[in-house]
Amino acid sequence: MTTESNGHIRFKVVLIGTVKADLRRFHQELMQHGKGNQFLQALRSLNDRLSKDPRTFGETLYRLPALKIMVYQGIINPLVVTFGVHEELAIVFVHVVKILSTPE
């Protein structure tokens, strides 16, 4: 279910497949390299962008017409995220998250 605050619709963000486990693993790796806080800030920013207006974040990749989903890819350093936005419902499906570069 979506919520409305100040007249703006909030999109529900759904993590698909291994995304949640991948995020945990990335956080652990980056913490070992002293970049755990940077990762958490990027994750907060990503969630904010996806829940407020995902259609203006990133580049359009392709459309899945049968599912009524437009697929995008966006970057908030150090994360690269591929996600789909339903064309009629306020739902975002995050299906791939990667680290932009390996920590040094």
C-alpha positions in Angstrom: 0.0 0.0 0.0 1.2 3.5 -0.8 1.0 6.5 1.5 0.4 10.1 0.7 2.2 12.8 2.5 1.9 16.5 1.6 0.0 15.5 -1.5 2.8 13.3 -2.9 2.4 9.6 -3.5 5.0 7.4 -1.9 6.0 4.4 -3.9 6.3 1.0 -2.2 9.8 -0.3 -2.8 10.0 -4.1 -3.1 13.4 -6.0 -3.1 13.3 -8.9 -5.5 15.4 -12.1 -5.3 18.8 -11.8 -3.7 18.8 -8.0 -3.5 18.4 -7.9 0.3 21.2 -10.4 0.9 23.4 -8.6 -1.7 23.0 -5.3 0.2 24.0 -7.0 3.5 27.1 -8.5 1.9 28.1 -5.2 0.2 27.7 -3.4 3.6 29.9 -5.9 5.3 32.6 -5.6 2.6 32.5 -1.8 2.7 32.6 -1.7 6.5 35.9 -3.7 6.3 37.3 -1.0 4.1 36.0 1.9 6.3 33.3 2.8 3.9 30.3 1.5 5.8 28.8 4.9 6.5 29.2 6.0 2.9 27.2 2.8 1.9 24.5 3.5 4.4 24.1 7.1 3.2 23.9 5.9 -0.4 21.3 3.4 0.6 19.2 6.0 2.4 19.4 8.3 -0.6 18.5 5.5 -2.9 15.4 4.5 -0.9 14.4 8.2 -0.8 14.7 8.6 -4.6 12.8 5.3 -5.3 10.0 6.0 -2.8 9.4 9.6 -3.9 9.7 9.7 -7.7 11.5 6.8 -9.3 10.6 7.8 -12.8 13.0 10.8 -12.7 15.9 8.7 -11.3 18.4 7.1 -13.7 18.1 6.2 -17.3 15.3 4.3 -19.0 16.4 0.9 -20.2 13.3 -0.9 -21.6 9.6 -1.5 -21.1 7.9 -4.8 -20.1 4.5 -4.2 -21.8 2.8 -7.3 -20.5 3.7 -6.4 -16.9 3.2 -2.7 -17.4 6.6 -2.0 -16.0 9.3 0.5 -17.2 12.8 -0.6 -16.3 15.5 1.9 -15.3 19.1 1.9 -14.1 20.5 4.6 -11.7 23.6 5.3 -9.7 24.2 6.6 -6.3 27.9 6.1 -5.5 28.9 3.3 -4.7 25.6 1.6 -5.8 24.2 0.8 -9.2 20.6 -0.2 -9.2 18.3 -1.7 -11.8 14.6 -1.3 -11.0 11.2 -1.5 -12.5 8.4 1.0 -12.0 4.8 -0.2 -12.5 3.0 2.1 -14.9 -0.4 2.1 -13.0 0.5 1.2 -9.4 2.9 3.1 -7.1 5.3 0.1 -6.8 9.0 -0.1 -7.5 10.7 -3.5 -8.0 14.4 -3.5 -7.3 15.9 -6.5 -9.0 19.6 -5.9 -9.3 22.0 -3.9 -7.0 25.8 -3.8 -7.7 28.8 -2.0 -6.3 30.1 0.6 -8.7 33.7 -0.3 -7.9 35.6 -2.6 -5.6 36.8 -1.0 -2.4 40.6 -0.5 -2.1 
